[in-house]
Every structure is written in structure tokens, then in C-alpha cells.
């Protein structure tokens, strides 16, 4: 009788422990979406295609970082879906620039169409999609936010500037689409999280 009673007590304790640990893991998983200094394990493969979403010059900074990290990449600020041949990872560097669009002879609606075509092709080809937004609070505008919102549903990893997240926009994107998110202080902090996606 005592043995059965003891077994029941042990069983109840184990179930309680399992429930507690399960709840804690779910909470941690939710917290980790917003609090990763870098990825714990790589998700991306080379070759990467780095392109702009909005035609800001930030794409050139990410290309420079990828080259310094010796990550094999193609750099095409106005890449089209046909350029994804031989690519395993698509990197969007988001930032709307009216001047950048004028210099490249494109308009905002054309830019959105190009981005949507890239996303559709990346989804069909099961590519990893990374999104980087390093503009600060001053560079955030409705068009940049729209571009981020278009890309977010297919993004596997989001790297953003802390200053750009003053209103919680980036963390909301991460929560809503369950995207691992790393927030950095500035350009000098980008190398580690970017590299963590590849190795």
C-alpha cells in the first residue's frame, strides 16, 4: 500500500515538473525571439545574394561586411528573381531612399514588385531569407516600414538597429512572425550576428 502511494506521489511530482519545464521553455522561446545577441547555430548557406529593399546605400555596408567575413556572395542592389539561380540565401537590406530610387531610375511601386517577386521565388526555392535594417530613428518612414512588413513573413532572421526600434516596431514584427531578432547598437556590431547565420 505504501509502495503504491509513494509511486503515485512520484508520478504526480514528475508530471508537475514536466508541466513547469514545458511552460518555462515556451516562455524562454518567446523571449529568445527578441533577445538573441546572435544565432546559436547557423541557418544560412553560401552563396548569398545581397540586395537592397528601398535603394538606400546601406546595402553597400552589408556587402562590405560579408566580404570581410569572407562569405561568398553576389551583390546586386536591384536583383531580380532570375538572379537567384545558384543562390542559397537571400539578404534584404531595407531602407527606403527617394534619392536612391531616382539615381537608379525606378519608382517605389516597381521596387515593391521587384521585392515581392524575389520573395516568391525564394519561397518556391526554399531559400533562407535574412533581413537587415541598420537605419536609425531618423531613417524610419512609412515606406521603409511597409517594405519591412512585406518581407517579414518570409524572413528567417532579422537584424536591426536598436535606435530604429524606439517604438517597438521591429520587436512587434519579430513576435508576430516568430522571427529571431538581433538588435545592434550600430554598424560596428553587425559582423557577429551576420556571421552567426552562416557559421
C-alpha positions in Angstrom: 0.0 0.0 0.0 2.8 2.4 1.0 4.7 1.5 -2.2 1.7 2.3 -4.4 1.1 5.6 -2.5 4.8 6.5 -3.0 4.6 5.7 -6.7 1.6 7.9 -7.1 3.4 10.8 -5.3 6.5 10.3 -7.6 4.3 10.3 -10.7 2.5 13.5 -9.6 5.8 15.2 -8.9 7.1 14.2 -12.4 4.0 15.4 -14.1 4.2 18.7 -12.2 7.9 19.1 -13.1 7.2 18.3 -16.8 4.4 21.0 -16.9 6.6 23.6 -15.2 9.5 22.9 -17.5 7.3 23.0 -20.6 5.8 26.3 -19.6 9.2 27.7 -18.9 10.6 26.5 -22.3 7.7 28.2 -24.1 8.3 31.4 -22.2 12.0 31.2 -23.0 11.3 30.5 -26.6 9.1 33.6 -26.8 11.7 35.7 -25.0 14.5 34.5 -27.3 12.8 35.8 -30.4 13.6 39.3 -29.1 16.8 38.8 -27.3 19.4 37.0 -29.4 22.9 38.6 -29.5 23.5 36.3 -32.4 22.1 33.0 -33.7 23.1 29.9 -31.6 23.6 27.9 -34.7 23.9 28.7 -38.4 20.8 28.7 -40.6 22.2 30.1 -43.9 24.4 28.8 -46.7 26.6 30.4 -49.2 26.2 31.7 -51.9 24.3 34.7 -50.5 22.7 37.3 -52.7 22.7 40.7 -51.1 20.1 43.2 -52.4 18.6 46.5 -51.4 14.9 46.9 -50.5 14.3 50.6 -50.9 17.6 51.5 -52.6 19.4 53.1 -49.6 23.2 52.9 -49.6 23.1 50.6 -46.5 23.3 47.6 -48.8 26.9 48.5 -49.7 27.7 48.4 -46.0 26.4 44.8 -45.6 28.2 43.8 -48.8 31.4 45.1 -47.3 30.8 43.2 -44.0 30.1 40.0 -46.0 33.3 40.4 -48.0 35.4 41.0 -44.8 33.8 37.9 -43.3 34.7 36.0 -46.5 31.1 35.0 -47.0 30.7 34.2 -50.7 28.1 36.5 -52.1 26.6 38.2 -55.1 25.9 41.9 -54.6 23.0 43.2 -56.7 21.2 46.2 -55.3 18.5 45.8 -58.0 18.5 42.0 -58.1 15.6 40.3 -59.9 14.1 36.9 -59.2 16.0 35.4 -62.2 19.2 36.3 -60.3 18.6 33.8 -57.6 20.0 30.9 -59.7 22.8 29.2 -57.7 21.9 31.2 -54.5 21.1 29.6 -51.1 20.5 32.7 -49.0 18.7 35.9 -49.9 19.7 39.0 -47.9 17.5 42.1 -48.0 19.0 45.3 -46.7 16.0 47.5 -46.1 15.9 51.3 -46.2 13.8 53.5 -48.5 15.7 56.3 -50.2 13.9 58.6 -52.6 17.3 59.7 -53.9 18.5 56.1 -54.4 15.4 55.3 -56.4 15.9 58.3 -58.6 19.5 57.5 -59.2 18.6 54.0 -60.3 15.7 55.2 -62.4 13.0 53.2 -60.5 9.9 54.2 -58.6 8.6 52.8 -55.3 5.8 50.7 -56.8 8.4 49.0 -59.1 10.6 48.4 -56.1 7.8 46.7 -54.2 7.0 44.5 -57.2 10.7 43.5 -57.5 10.9 42.6 -53.8 7.7 40.6 -53.9 8.9 38.7 -57.0 12.2 37.9 -55.1 10.3 36.7 -52.0 8.0 34.5 -54.1 11.0 32.9 -55.9 12.9 32.5 -52.6 9.9 30.8 -51.1 9.5 28.5 -54.1 13.2 27.6 -54.0 13.2 27.2 -50.2 15.9 29.8 -49.7 16.9 31.2 -46.3 15.9 34.9 -46.2 17.7 37.3 -43.9 16.6 40.9 -43.4 18.8 43.7 -42.2 17.7 47.2 -41.2 20.5 49.4 -39.9 19.0 52.8 -40.4 18.3 54.8 -37.2 15.2 56.5 -35.9 15.6 59.4 -38.4 15.6 57.0 -41.4 12.4 55.2 -40.4 9.5 56.3 -42.6 6.2 54.8 -43.8 7.8 53.3 -46.9 10.6 51.6 -45.0 8.1 50.2 -42.6 6.0 48.9 -45.4 9.0 47.2 -47.0 9.9 45.6 -43.7 6.3 44.4 -43.3 6.3 42.9 -46.9 9.5 41.0 -46.3 8.9 39.9 -42.6 6.5 37.0 -43.2 9.2 35.1 -45.2 12.2 36.2 -43.1 14.2 33.6 -41.2 16.4 36.1 -39.3 16.1 39.8 -38.7 19.0 42.1 -37.6 18.0 45.7 -36.8 19.3 48.8 -35.2 18.2 49.5 -31.6 17.6 53.1 -32.4 15.2 52.1 -35.1 13.2 50.1 -32.6 12.3 53.1 -30.4 8.6 52.4 -30.9 8.8 48.6 -30.8 8.2 48.1 -34.5 11.0 45.6 -35.1 10.2 43.6 -31.9 6.5 43.5 -33.0 7.5 42.2 -36.4 9.6 39.5 -34.7 6.8 38.5 -32.4 4.1 38.4 -35.0 6.1 36.4 -37.5 8.2 34.4 -34.9 11.5 35.7 -36.3 14.7 35.5 -34.4 15.8 39.1 -33.9 19.1 40.7 -33.0 19.2 44.4 -32.2 22.6 46.1 -32.5 23.9 49.5 -31.4 25.5 50.3 -34.7 27.3 49.2 -37.8 30.4 48.1 -35.8 28.2 45.4 -34.0 26.8 43.8 -37.2 29.6 41.4 -38.0 29.0 38.9 -35.2 25.2 38.4 -35.8 25.6 38.4 -39.6 28.4 35.8 -39.4 26.4 33.6 -36.9 23.8 33.0 -39.6 26.5 31.3 -41.8 28.9 29.7 -39.5 
